[in-house]
Amino acid sequence: DQQVKQNSPSLSVQEGRISILNCDYTNSMFDYFLWYKKYPAEGPTFLISISSIKDKNEDGRFTVFLNKSAKHLSLHIVPSQPGDSAVYFCAAIVAAGNKLTFGGGTRVLVKP
Amino acid sequence: SAVISQKPSRDICQRGTSLTIQCQVDSQVTMMFWYRQQPGQSLTLIATANQGSEATYESGFVIDKFPISRPNLTFSTLTVSNMSPEDSSIYLCSVGGGGLNYGYTFGSGTRLTVV
């Protein structure tokens, strides 16, 4: 049972344009949602999170939107830069359990 | 946020042998997590390790195959025992980031190839 899903395995975008990554979940008990970026041969790096009681959180070029009724969240990166080329993981957590559940990842390629 | 030193970064092992992966954290943390990322797959939690108690394993993972030690609040090891090629994966440790954003920190990972 995959509780967190990223249906797009890859995304290609031109430098300077917007990257939109999508994530769907099934467990209504999730309290927080997080996005991680992963380069090859490195561990995932935390990017941004959003509480289940909010619908938007912004940090610089990164904005996460949460639609609880649709059980859907998205990460917007604008403007996209070549250094953003990486695999992005959506994750969710039930606070009481303290463990992250990850989606399958989306590989982003930003073309110069 | 915490800084994690994980080693080895990679290894190639013969089937039937065991490998122990170490994670050292630069600060005291209550909970440490061990994940596996199989080729082309997402990260899957193996177990949660608390100091002073036995690790809690997720469904599909057992202590005999993945014994974990947590001797103090800054260190943990994961052993992959009696390895087979199906154990070829990236193994990662993680600790809580503190605060309310749950921005957990990950080690750089151990890329294991079993031949």
Chai-1 contact restraints between the chains, C-beta under 6 A:
chainA,res_idxA,chainB,res_idxB,connection_type,confidence,min_distance_angstrom,max_distance_angstrom,comment,restraint_id
A,Y32,B,Y102,contact,1.0,0.0,6.0,A-B,restraint_1
A,E42,B,S108,contact,1.0,0.0,6.0,A-B,restraint_2
A,G43,B,L92,contact,1.0,0.0,6.0,A-B,restraint_3
A,G43,B,F106,contact,1.0,0.0,6.0,A-B,restraint_4
A,G43,B,G107,contact,1.0,0.0,6.0,A-B,restraint_5
A,G43,B,S108,contact,1.0,0.0,6.0,A-B,restraint_6
A,G43,B,G109,contact,1.0,0.0,6.0,A-B,restraint_7
A,P44,B,F106,contact,1.0,0.0,6.0,A-B,restraint_8
A,F46,B,G103,contact,1.0,0.0,6.0,A-B,restraint_9
A,S49,B,N101,contact,1.0,0.0,6.0,A-B,restraint_10
A,I93,B,Y102,contact,1.0,0.0,6.0,A-B,restraint_11
A,K99,B,L45,contact,1.0,0.0,6.0,A-B,restraint_12
A,F102,B,S42,contact,1.0,0.0,6.0,A-B,restraint_13
A,F102,B,L43,contact,1.0,0.0,6.0,A-B,restraint_14
A,G104,B,S42,contact,1.0,0.0,6.0,A-B,restraint_15
A,G105,B,S42,contact,1.0,0.0,6.0,A-B,restraint_16
